[in-house]
Amino acid sequence: MPHDSRTTSPARPMRADARRNYDRILAAAAQAIAEQGAEASLEEIARRAGVGSATLHRHFPSRQQLLEAVFRDKVEALCATAADLAGDPDAGHALMTWLSAVATHVVSNRGLATSLMRGAHDGDPTLGATCHTMIVTAGDDLLARARRANAVRADVAIVDLLTLVNAICLAVEHEPDGAAQADRLLTLALTGVGPTRSLPE
């Protein structure tokens, strides 16, 4: 039986009260991170959830594990989008469309950019690696199709493209129209600034 990637809670079943605390912490963390970014105070998150700091740390021993749980649904949605786009006959268009979707999600969810890329740089590969691995695998499949179709350079890696998306989104995430700006800058980066080049329709 395949592993259900949607499971973000511990493998052992939790008691009802523990499950309620877990869900409250996630909800409070999502709200705080949306307002303050990924460095939102853990003490503030615990206060909003109505639990003590010890309870928060029992469920999420590190900040990165809490971020991963909060953003897991977002990452799964991006993976589903990549799977849908795999059927697009224009492999280059599929890849660019997916990268644009990644940018939209990143700008709309402050801290997601850092969370997605943390797995590539974290000294402990077990922290934050799951989301990173999921997003890289999904994007790599689209990139491989685009490469076979000669729609991208052979030396481009998916981590290169995600780093580019990450950098653009970090630059505009505090702007009121950040999603639109990110999409425009990403299009410029992927197609160049020459007047004769454009994204496939």
Contacts in CASP RR format, 6 or more apart in sequence:
PFRMAT RR
TARGET T0000
AUTHOR 0000-0000-0000
METHOD contacts of the structure
MODEL  1
MPHDSRTTSPARPMRADARRNYDRILAAAAQAIAEQGAEASLEEIARRAG
VGSATLHRHFPSRQQLLEAVFRDKVEALCATAADLAGDPDAGHALMTWLS
AVATHVVSNRGLATSLMRGAHDGDPTLGATCHTMIVTAGDDLLARARRAN
AVRADVAIVDLLTLVNAICLAVEHEPDGAAQADRLLTLALTGVGPTRSLP
E
5 76 0 8 1.000
5 134 0 8 1.000
6 72 0 8 1.000
6 76 0 8 1.000
8 68 0 8 1.000
8 69 0 8 1.000
8 72 0 8 1.000
9 19 0 8 1.000
9 22 0 8 1.000
14 22 0 8 1.000
18 59 0 8 1.000
21 49 0 8 1.000
21 51 0 8 1.000
21 55 0 8 1.000
21 59 0 8 1.000
22 59 0 8 1.000
24 49 0 8 1.000
24 50 0 8 1.000
24 51 0 8 1.000
25 45 0 8 1.000
25 46 0 8 1.000
25 49 0 8 1.000
25 51 0 8 1.000
25 55 0 8 1.000
25 56 0 8 1.000
25 59 0 8 1.000
25 60 0 8 1.000
25 66 0 8 1.000
26 69 0 8 1.000
26 70 0 8 1.000
27 49 0 8 1.000
28 45 0 8 1.000
28 46 0 8 1.000
28 48 0 8 1.000
28 49 0 8 1.000
28 50 0 8 1.000
29 40 0 8 1.000
29 45 0 8 1.000
29 49 0 8 1.000
29 66 0 8 1.000
29 67 0 8 1.000
29 69 0 8 1.000
29 70 0 8 1.000
30 70 0 8 1.000
31 48 0 8 1.000
32 40 0 8 1.000
32 41 0 8 1.000
32 44 0 8 1.000
32 45 0 8 1.000
32 48 0 8 1.000
33 40 0 8 1.000
33 67 0 8 1.000
33 70 0 8 1.000
33 109 0 8 1.000
33 110 0 8 1.000
33 111 0 8 1.000
34 109 0 8 1.000
34 110 0 8 1.000
36 110 0 8 1.000
37 110 0 8 1.000
37 111 0 8 1.000
38 63 0 8 1.000
38 67 0 8 1.000
38 110 0 8 1.000
38 111 0 8 1.000
38 112 0 8 1.000
38 114 0 8 1.000
38 115 0 8 1.000
42 53 0 8 1.000
42 56 0 8 1.000
42 57 0 8 1.000
42 63 0 8 1.000
42 66 0 8 1.000
43 53 0 8 1.000
45 56 0 8 1.000
45 66 0 8 1.000
46 52 0 8 1.000
46 53 0 8 1.000
46 55 0 8 1.000
46 56 0 8 1.000
49 56 0 8 1.000
56 66 0 8 1.000
60 66 0 8 1.000
60 69 0 8 1.000
62 127 0 8 1.000
64 115 0 8 1.000
64 118 0 8 1.000
64 122 0 8 1.000
64 127 0 8 1.000
64 128 0 8 1.000
65 127 0 8 1.000
65 128 0 8 1.000
67 111 0 8 1.000
67 115 0 8 1.000
67 118 0 8 1.000
67 128 0 8 1.000
68 115 0 8 1.000
68 128 0 8 1.000
68 130 0 8 1.000
68 131 0 8 1.000
71 109 0 8 1.000
71 112 0 8 1.000
71 115 0 8 1.000
71 116 0 8 1.000
71 131 0 8 1.000
72 130 0 8 1.000
72 131 0 8 1.000
74 105 0 8 1.000
74 109 0 8 1.000
74 112 0 8 1.000
75 116 0 8 1.000
75 131 0 8 1.000
75 134 0 8 1.000
75 135 0 8 1.000
76 134 0 8 1.000
77 105 0 8 1.000
78 98 0 8 1.000
78 101 0 8 1.000
78 102 0 8 1.000
78 105 0 8 1.000
78 135 0 8 1.000
78 138 0 8 1.000
79 134 0 8 1.000
79 135 0 8 1.000
79 137 0 8 1.000
79 138 0 8 1.000
81 98 0 8 1.000
81 101 0 8 1.000
82 98 0 8 1.000
82 138 0 8 1.000
82 139 0 8 1.000
82 141 0 8 1.000
82 142 0 8 1.000
83 138 0 8 1.000
85 94 0 8 1.000
85 95 0 8 1.000
85 97 0 8 1.000
85 98 0 8 1.000
85 142 0 8 1.000
86 94 0 8 1.000
86 141 0 8 1.000
86 142 0 8 1.000
86 145 0 8 1.000
87 94 0 8 1.000
88 94 0 8 1.000
88 97 0 8 1.000
90 149 0 8 1.000
90 151 0 8 1.000
90 200 0 8 1.000
91 142 0 8 1.000
91 145 0 8 1.000
91 146 0 8 1.000
91 148 0 8 1.000
91 149 0 8 1.000
91 151 0 8 1.000
92 145 0 8 1.000
92 146 0 8 1.000
92 149 0 8 1.000
92 151 0 8 1.000
92 152 0 8 1.000
92 200 0 8 1.000
93 199 0 8 1.000
93 200 0 8 1.000
93 201 0 8 1.000
94 142 0 8 1.000
94 145 0 8 1.000
94 146 0 8 1.000
95 139 0 8 1.000
95 142 0 8 1.000
95 143 0 8 1.000
95 145 0 8 1.000
95 146 0 8 1.000
95 151 0 8 1.000
95 152 0 8 1.000
95 161 0 8 1.000
96 187 0 8 1.000
96 190 0 8 1.000
96 199 0 8 1.000
96 200 0 8 1.000
98 138 0 8 1.000
98 139 0 8 1.000
98 142 0 8 1.000
99 161 0 8 1.000
99 165 0 8 1.000
99 186 0 8 1.000
99 190 0 8 1.000
100 183 0 8 1.000
100 186 0 8 1.000
100 187 0 8 1.000
102 116 0 8 1.000
102 135 0 8 1.000
102 162 0 8 1.000
102 165 0 8 1.000
103 165 0 8 1.000
103 168 0 8 1.000
103 169 0 8 1.000
103 179 0 8 1.000
103 182 0 8 1.000
103 183 0 8 1.000
103 186 0 8 1.000
104 179 0 8 1.000
104 182 0 8 1.000
104 183 0 8 1.000
105 112 0 8 1.000
106 112 0 8 1.000
106 113 0 8 1.000
106 116 0 8 1.000
106 165 0 8 1.000
106 166 0 8 1.000
106 169 0 8 1.000
106 173 0 8 1.000
106 182 0 8 1.000
107 169 0 8 1.000
107 172 0 8 1.000
107 173 0 8 1.000
107 178 0 8 1.000
107 179 0 8 1.000
107 182 0 8 1.000
108 179 0 8 1.000
110 173 0 8 1.000
111 173 0 8 1.000
113 165 0 8 1.000
113 166 0 8 1.000
113 169 0 8 1.000
113 170 0 8 1.000
113 173 0 8 1.000
114 166 0 8 1.000
114 170 0 8 1.000
115 128 0 8 1.000
115 131 0 8 1.000
116 131 0 8 1.000
116 132 0 8 1.000
116 135 0 8 1.000
116 162 0 8 1.000
116 166 0 8 1.000
117 132 0 8 1.000
117 162 0 8 1.000
117 163 0 8 1.000
117 166 0 8 1.000
118 127 0 8 1.000
118 128 0 8 1.000
118 132 0 8 1.000
119 125 0 8 1.000
119 127 0 8 1.000
119 128 0 8 1.000
119 129 0 8 1.000
119 131 0 8 1.000
119 132 0 8 1.000
119 133 0 8 1.000
120 132 0 8 1.000
120 159 0 8 1.000
122 128 0 8 1.000
122 129 0 8 1.000
135 162 0 8 1.000
136 158 0 8 1.000
136 159 0 8 1.000
136 162 0 8 1.000
139 158 0 8 1.000
139 161 0 8 1.000
140 158 0 8 1.000
143 152 0 8 1.000
143 156 0 8 1.000
143 157 0 8 1.000
143 158 0 8 1.000
143 161 0 8 1.000
146 152 0 8 1.000
147 154 0 8 1.000
147 156 0 8 1.000
164 186 0 8 1.000
164 189 0 8 1.000
165 182 0 8 1.000
165 186 0 8 1.000
168 182 0 8 1.000
168 185 0 8 1.000
168 186 0 8 1.000
168 189 0 8 1.000
169 182 0 8 1.000
171 185 0 8 1.000
172 178 0 8 1.000
172 181 0 8 1.000
172 182 0 8 1.000
172 185 0 8 1.000
175 181 0 8 1.000
187 199 0 8 1.000
190 199 0 8 1.000
191 197 0 8 1.000
191 198 0 8 1.000
191 199 0 8 1.000
END
